[in-house]
């Protein structure tokens, strides 16, 4: 089975801190994604990456950056955390292609609270 | 552009009731369509999918049929259980690797 792991399930940080959220997948997927999930808004794409060192902005990239130095790892960085970044953060990965390989697999999520 | 619209919740049903959660999409061509489920405190899990028109995805008693003519992918289950209480997301993937998700429908099943 595909496994996507995230470094923390719960995280509490203070305003202005630099925050790193780590995601690792073990299925050699080319594509990795970061979403945030908020009540009534569903999932919103922050950034995605289709290859090592490649990144693309999603719908809400402001206040975030990402790093993908290795194929299996995709990091989300909050340069200076703010209270409006309190949310559930979900990482996902997928193969490139169609048919049976086009499913996204999700990690368990990190619930971040910024005080 | 690509988008997914699903019925708003929350939905509350009694055990053994019939479930329908509506989902319609906007996309050119033939996207792949998905239903994901999120149990409390967890990430999303793939529930079922369909990759071409008239395909039926099914899993754990849930079904959805890809209807190109109505651009729909409604989720159904004949008899829900308390353990089906979760948030359900409809999603599509078109050309490229990006997914488009609906806003989610919360289902609560009461004994």
HADDOCK unambig.tbl for C-alpha pairs under 7 A between the chains (distance, minus, plus):
assign (segid A and resid 40 and name CA) (segid B and resid 103 and name CA) 6.48 0.50 0.50
assign (segid A and resid 41 and name CA) (segid B and resid 103 and name CA) 5.59 0.50 0.50
assign (segid A and resid 42 and name CA) (segid B and resid 102 and name CA) 6.47 0.50 0.50
assign (segid A and resid 42 and name CA) (segid B and resid 103 and name CA) 3.85 0.50 0.50
assign (segid A and resid 42 and name CA) (segid B and resid 104 and name CA) 5.82 0.50 0.50
assign (segid A and resid 43 and name CA) (segid B and resid 101 and name CA) 6.43 0.50 0.50
assign (segid A and resid 43 and name CA) (segid B and resid 103 and name CA) 6.78 0.50 0.50
assign (segid A and resid 90 and name CA) (segid B and resid 43 and name CA) 6.91 0.50 0.50
assign (segid A and resid 96 and name CA) (segid B and resid 97 and name CA) 6.54 0.50 0.50
assign (segid A and resid 99 and name CA) (segid B and resid 51 and name CA) 6.41 0.50 0.50
assign (segid A and resid 106 and name CA) (segid B and resid 43 and name CA) 5.97 0.50 0.50
assign (segid A and resid 106 and name CA) (segid B and resid 44 and name CA) 5.69 0.50 0.50
assign (segid A and resid 106 and name CA) (segid B and resid 45 and name CA) 6.72 0.50 0.50
assign (segid A and resid 107 and name CA) (segid B and resid 43 and name CA) 5.62 0.50 0.50
assign (segid A and resid 108 and name CA) (segid B and resid 42 and name CA) 5.00 0.50 0.50
assign (segid A and resid 108 and name CA) (segid B and resid 43 and name CA) 4.03 0.50 0.50
assign (segid A and resid 109 and name CA) (segid B and resid 42 and name CA) 6.60 0.50 0.50
assign (segid A and resid 109 and name CA) (segid B and resid 43 and name CA) 5.40 0.50 0.50
